[in-house]
Amino acid sequence: MKIVTVDCNYVAHEFAASYLLHHQGKAMFVECNTNYAIPYLKAAVLAAGLMPEDVLGLIITHVHLDHAGGAGEFLRQFPNAKLYAHPRAARHAIDPAKLVASATQVYGEAFMKQMYGTILPCDASRVVVLNDGDMLPFEGVMIKTKHTRGHANHHLCVIEPTTQTLFSGDSFGVSYPLINHQFAGKMPVILPSTSPTDFDGPAAVETVEWIRDSGVNRVALTHYDFLEKNQIPAAAAALIEILRFSNDLLPRIRSENLAQVQITELLRVELARYYQNQGISLTENDFRILRVDLEVNAQGLHYAALKDAAKA
């Protein structure tokens, strides 16, 4: 099995990946990013000596638009492919109206058009639901899937067994080469993704621990590229500490009525403190790269705190 990282050029270079798996003349993708990424995926297929007709499937880890916004266009460009998704993600891929309306309410129509284009529905006859633990056959290889809560309730992870590669979506954080290249030989700089609307701190920690203990050779992050086996324990430790800090923030956000900008700053300070303790000094440029993630994380924590308050 060959696995190729495809840079989707979303937001910036090496910010979001799709993964091309090809074996015995056939191919499958994990993640597709947006409509604007599909040409990069097609180019990767051709570079592997294959044709669009040789692509048999697309697995999405979840339906957030930077992972699956281009799924409808993907099926249009790869006529023999099926879409594989968590049951809750599958229904939004088939009818993305609510997903698009929700995202448009947050980001506005102009931003949506610029970043994602027109979100096309997926043909229901080409969508396959992956239940927890389902095995997906691909050219004699049985790909394992597992539902993984914490980041989103419709999230799943994928394990390719011949290379022992685990595709983590957003459940094992985000970590960028633009930051990590300067810390060669040290642990990767990584932070969890606590975006709205399903953040669940304890569940997110459980998922990180499951990935840490899975025994795989590497973890393929959608944001971005591979963590090797020797990097996984340190990455997991960082994610668990920052997730617990994030979850412990929720009562304070409620009691002090913290604004999102205040939450962003608290996350920034905690991230800097954690890595300073590991001998890594994050620079202003590093935080510019992480700005979008910190702001989205703060938005997710703010949403979670208000949701908990409404239940009380």
C-alpha positions as CSV (number, residue, x, y, z in Angstrom):
1,M,0.0,0.0,0.0
2,K,1.3,3.4,-1.0
3,I,0.1,6.5,0.9
4,V,0.6,10.0,-0.6
5,T,0.1,13.3,1.3
6,V,-1.8,15.7,-1.0
7,D,-1.5,19.4,0.0
8,C,-5.0,20.9,-0.4
9,N,-3.6,24.5,-0.2
10,Y,-6.4,25.4,2.1
11,V,-5.7,28.7,3.9
12,A,-2.0,28.2,3.4
13,H,0.6,25.7,2.2
14,E,0.8,22.5,4.3
15,F,-2.3,23.5,6.3
16,A,-4.8,20.8,5.3
17,A,-4.1,17.4,3.7
18,S,-6.0,14.7,1.8
19,Y,-4.4,11.3,1.7
20,L,-4.2,9.1,-1.4
21,L,-4.0,5.4,-0.8
22,H,-3.3,3.3,-3.9
23,H,-2.8,-0.4,-4.3
24,Q,-2.8,-2.8,-7.2
25,G,-3.9,-0.2,-9.7
26,K,-6.8,1.2,-7.6
27,A,-7.1,4.2,-5.3
28,M,-9.0,5.6,-2.3
29,F,-8.8,8.9,-0.6
30,V,-9.1,9.9,3.1
31,E,-10.5,13.5,3.3
32,C,-11.1,15.7,0.3
33,N,-11.1,19.2,1.7
34,T,-13.1,21.7,-0.4
35,N,-14.2,22.0,-4.0
36,Y,-11.0,24.0,-4.7
37,A,-8.8,21.0,-3.6
38,I,-10.3,18.5,-6.1
39,P,-7.8,19.5,-8.9
40,Y,-4.9,18.7,-6.5
41,L,-6.5,15.3,-5.8
42,K,-6.9,14.6,-9.5
43,A,-3.3,15.6,-10.1
44,A,-2.1,13.2,-7.4
45,V,-4.0,10.4,-9.0
46,L,-2.5,11.0,-12.4
47,A,1.0,11.4,-10.8
48,A,0.5,7.9,-9.4
49,G,-0.1,6.5,-12.9
50,L,-3.8,6.1,-12.3
51,M,-7.0,7.5,-13.9
52,P,-10.0,9.1,-12.2
53,E,-11.9,5.9,-13.0
54,D,-9.5,4.0,-10.8
55,V,-10.6,5.8,-7.6
56,L,-13.0,3.6,-5.8
57,G,-13.8,5.6,-2.7
58,L,-13.5,8.6,-0.4
59,I,-13.5,8.2,3.4
60,I,-14.3,11.4,5.4
61,T,-13.4,11.5,9.1
62,H,-16.2,14.0,9.7
63,V,-18.3,16.4,7.7
64,H,-16.7,19.7,8.7
65,L,-16.1,21.7,5.5
66,D,-12.3,21.7,5.6
67,H,-12.5,17.9,5.5
68,A,-15.5,17.1,3.4
69,G,-16.9,20.3,1.8
70,G,-15.9,19.1,-1.6
71,A,-17.4,15.6,-1.3
72,G,-20.2,16.2,-3.8
73,E,-17.7,17.6,-6.4
74,F,-15.4,14.7,-5.6
75,L,-18.1,12.2,-6.6
76,R,-18.7,14.2,-9.8
77,Q,-15.0,14.1,-10.8
78,F,-14.4,10.4,-9.8
79,P,-17.3,8.5,-11.3
80,N,-16.6,5.1,-9.7
81,A,-16.0,6.3,-6.2
82,K,-18.3,5.9,-3.2
83,L,-18.4,8.1,-0.1
84,Y,-17.8,6.4,3.2
85,A,-18.9,8.2,6.4
86,H,-20.1,8.1,10.0
87,P,-23.9,7.7,10.0
88,R,-24.4,11.3,11.3
89,A,-22.0,12.7,8.7
90,A,-23.5,10.7,5.9
91,R,-26.9,12.4,6.1
92,H,-25.3,15.9,6.0
93,A,-23.2,14.8,3.0
94,I,-26.5,13.8,1.2
95,D,-28.3,16.9,2.2
96,P,-25.8,19.7,3.2
97,A,-28.5,22.4,3.5
98,K,-28.4,22.6,7.3
99,L,-24.6,22.4,7.4
100,V,-24.2,25.2,4.8
101,A,-26.8,27.4,6.6
102,S,-25.1,27.0,9.9
103,A,-21.7,27.8,8.5
104,T,-23.0,30.7,6.5
105,Q,-24.6,32.2,9.7
106,V,-21.2,32.1,11.4
107,Y,-18.9,33.2,8.5
108,G,-21.2,35.1,6.0
109,E,-22.0,34.3,2.4
110,A,-18.9,36.0,0.9
111,F,-16.5,34.1,3.1
112,M,-18.3,30.8,2.3
113,K,-18.1,31.4,-1.4
114,Q,-14.5,32.3,-1.2
115,M,-13.4,29.4,0.9
116,Y,-15.7,26.6,-0.1
117,G,-17.6,27.4,-3.3
118,T,-21.0,25.8,-3.9
119,I,-21.4,22.7,-1.6
120,L,-22.9,20.0,-3.8
121,P,-25.1,17.2,-2.3
122,C,-23.8,13.6,-2.6
123,D,-25.9,11.1,-4.4
124,A,-27.4,8.9,-1.7
125,S,-26.9,5.8,-3.8
126,R,-23.2,6.3,-3.6
127,V,-23.0,7.0,0.1
128,V,-22.0,4.1,2.5
129,V,-22.5,4.4,6.2
130,L,-19.6,3.2,8.4
131,N,-20.8,1.9,11.8
132,D,-18.4,1.7,14.7
133,G,-15.8,-0.9,14.1
134,D,-16.7,-1.6,10.4
135,M,-14.0,-3.1,8.2
136,L,-13.8,-1.6,4.7
137,P,-12.4,-3.9,2.0
138,F,-10.0,-2.3,-0.5
139,E,-8.2,-4.5,-3.0
140,G,-7.6,-7.3,-0.5
141,V,-6.8,-5.1,2.4
142,M,-9.3,-4.7,5.3
143,I,-9.3,-1.0,6.4
144,K,-10.5,-0.6,10.0
145,T,-12.8,2.2,11.2
146,K,-13.7,3.4,14.7
147,H,-16.0,6.1,15.9
148,T,-14.1,8.7,17.9
149,R,-16.0,11.4,19.9
150,G,-14.5,14.5,21.5
151,H,-14.0,16.8,18.5
152,A,-17.3,16.0,16.9
153,N,-20.1,13.4,17.5
154,H,-19.9,12.3,13.9
155,H,-16.2,11.7,13.8
156,L,-14.4,8.5,12.9
157,C,-10.8,7.3,12.6
158,V,-9.3,5.0,10.0
159,I,-6.5,2.5,10.3
160,E,-4.7,1.1,7.2
161,P,-3.3,-2.2,8.4
162,T,-0.4,-2.9,6.0
163,T,1.5,0.3,6.9
164,Q,-0.2,0.6,10.3
165,T,-1.2,4.2,9.6
166,L,-4.0,5.8,11.5
167,F,-5.9,8.7,9.9
168,S,-7.0,10.9,12.8
169,G,-9.0,13.7,11.2
170,D,-9.1,16.3,14.0
171,S,-9.2,13.8,16.9
172,F,-5.4,13.9,17.5
173,G,-4.9,17.6,17.1
174,V,-3.2,19.9,14.6
175,S,0.5,20.3,14.1
176,Y,2.1,22.2,11.3
177,P,5.5,21.7,9.4
178,L,5.9,25.4,9.2
179,I,6.3,25.5,13.0
180,N,7.9,22.1,13.6
181,H,10.8,22.3,11.1
182,Q,12.6,24.7,13.5
183,F,12.4,22.2,16.4
184,A,13.9,19.2,14.6
185,G,14.8,16.5,17.1
186,K,12.3,17.8,19.7
187,M,8.7,16.9,20.3
188,P,6.2,18.3,17.7
189,V,4.2,21.4,18.6
190,I,0.6,20.2,18.6
191,L,-2.7,21.5,20.0
192,P,-6.2,19.9,20.2
193,S,-9.1,21.1,18.1
194,T,-12.0,22.2,20.3
195,S,-14.1,23.7,17.6
196,P,-17.9,24.1,17.9
197,T,-20.4,22.5,18.2
198,D,-19.7,19.1,19.8
199,F,-16.6,19.6,21.9
200,D,-16.5,17.0,24.8
201,G,-13.4,17.3,26.9
202,P,-13.5,13.8,28.6
203,A,-14.4,12.1,25.4
204,A,-11.6,13.9,23.5
205,V,-9.1,12.7,26.1
206,E,-10.4,9.1,25.8
207,T,-9.9,9.3,22.0
208,V,-6.3,10.7,22.3
209,E,-5.5,7.8,24.8
210,W,-7.0,5.3,22.4
211,I,-4.9,6.6,19.5
212,R,-1.8,6.7,21.8
213,D,-2.3,3.1,22.8
214,S,-3.3,1.7,19.4
215,G,0.2,0.6,18.5
216,V,0.2,2.1,15.0
217,N,3.4,3.1,13.3
218,R,2.3,6.6,12.5
219,V,-0.7,9.0,12.8
220,A,-1.7,10.9,9.7
221,L,-3.1,14.3,10.7
222,T,-5.4,16.2,8.4
223,H,-3.7,19.3,9.7
224,Y,-0.9,18.3,8.7
225,D,1.1,15.2,7.6
226,F,2.5,12.3,9.7
227,L,3.5,11.9,13.3
228,E,5.9,8.9,13.5
229,K,5.7,6.2,16.2
230,N,8.4,7.8,18.4
231,Q,6.5,11.2,18.3
232,I,3.1,9.8,19.3
233,P,3.6,9.6,23.2
234,A,4.8,13.2,23.5
235,A,2.1,14.5,21.2
236,A,-0.6,12.6,23.3
237,A,0.8,14.0,26.5
238,A,0.6,17.6,25.2
239,L,-2.9,17.1,23.8
240,I,-4.2,15.6,27.1
241,E,-2.8,18.4,29.2
242,I,-4.2,21.1,27.0
243,L,-7.6,19.4,26.6
244,R,-7.9,19.1,30.4
245,F,-7.0,22.8,30.7
246,S,-9.6,23.6,28.1
247,N,-12.3,21.6,29.8
248,D,-11.5,23.1,33.2
249,L,-11.9,26.6,31.6
250,L,-15.7,26.0,31.0
251,P,-16.9,26.9,34.5
252,R,-14.7,30.0,34.5
253,I,-16.0,31.1,31.1
254,R,-19.6,30.8,32.4
255,S,-19.0,32.4,35.8
256,E,-16.9,35.3,34.5
257,N,-18.8,35.6,31.2
258,L,-15.5,35.6,29.3
259,A,-15.5,36.8,25.7
260,Q,-14.0,34.7,22.9
261,V,-11.0,37.1,22.6
262,Q,-10.2,36.5,26.3
263,I,-10.5,32.7,25.9
264,T,-8.2,32.9,22.9
265,E,-5.6,34.7,25.0
266,L,-5.9,32.2,27.8
267,L,-5.3,29.3,25.4
268,R,-2.3,31.1,23.9
269,V,-0.8,31.6,27.3
270,E,-1.3,28.0,28.3
271,L,0.1,26.7,25.0
272,A,3.2,28.9,25.4
273,R,3.6,27.8,29.1
274,Y,3.4,24.1,28.2
275,Y,5.9,24.2,25.4
276,Q,8.3,26.5,27.4
277,N,8.3,23.7,30.0
278,Q,9.4,21.3,27.3
279,G,12.2,23.6,26.2
280,I,10.4,25.1,23.2
281,S,9.9,28.8,22.9
282,L,7.0,29.6,20.5
283,T,7.5,32.9,18.6
284,E,5.1,35.5,17.4
285,N,5.3,34.0,13.9
286,D,4.3,30.6,15.4
287,F,1.3,32.1,16.9
288,R,0.4,33.8,13.6
289,I,0.3,30.3,12.1
290,L,-1.8,29.1,15.0
291,R,-4.1,32.1,15.1
292,V,-7.0,30.5,13.2
293,D,-6.9,27.4,15.3
294,L,-6.8,29.3,18.6
295,E,-9.7,31.5,17.6
296,V,-11.8,28.5,16.5
297,N,-10.9,26.6,19.7
298,A,-12.0,29.6,21.8
299,Q,-15.3,29.8,19.8
300,G,-15.9,26.1,20.5
301,L,-15.2,26.5,24.3
302,H,-17.4,29.5,24.4
303,Y,-20.2,27.6,22.7
304,A,-19.7,24.6,25.0
305,A,-19.8,26.8,28.1
306,L,-23.0,28.5,27.1
307,K,-24.6,25.2,26.1
308,D,-23.8,23.8,29.6
309,A,-25.2,26.9,31.2
310,A,-28.5,26.5,29.3
311,K,-28.8,22.9,30.6
312,A,-28.3,24.0,34.2
